[in-house]
Amino acid sequence: MKYIALLAALAMAASPAVAQDRELSIGLGYSEFSRPGAENGALVSLDYRHTPFFEKGIFAARFGAALDVQETGDVFLGAGVSGKWDLGKSWFIDASILPGVYTENFHLNDLGSTFEIRSQIAVGRGFANGTALSLSLSHKSNASTADINPGVNSLQLRWHIPL
């Protein structure tokens, strides 16, 4: 909780952020399921971030959507809110909460329900041409809304492309 307060204070105290447009990020990574017997594997993701609806200091909030596809054929599609903190010198922190739907192709990759929430945090660096590269850590779970809630964690390298 104290980290959330620190991030909020940084967002309020800094100089105004540069207007940010829409972006698409393409991620490649690896997922590890918490459920015994589940099949871990590669992950490909597409994330869309819309033009910010709120900007203050170094913080910008936007609506976003994501499509994650596991090598095993498991799929997540979600939409929600994303926040970006401009740390200066082209560095940033990106975080999102995206509720959505999940379908497993391999039965032991069942996360407990069709409803799942992906939370993600990333640290990245922007380049002069407007693109950026980030390293993200995400977690999907049903927030204990189902009988089981094993979850899956993913680490990804993401390429951000302005639209």
Beta strands, then each sheet from edge to edge (+ up, - down):
strand 1: 23-33
strand 2: 41-49
strand 3: 54-56
strand 4: 59-70
strand 5: 75-88
strand 6: 91-103
strand 7: 115-126
strand 8: 132-141
strand 9: 152-162
sheet 1: 3+ 4- 2+ 1- 9+ 8- 7+ 6- 5+
end
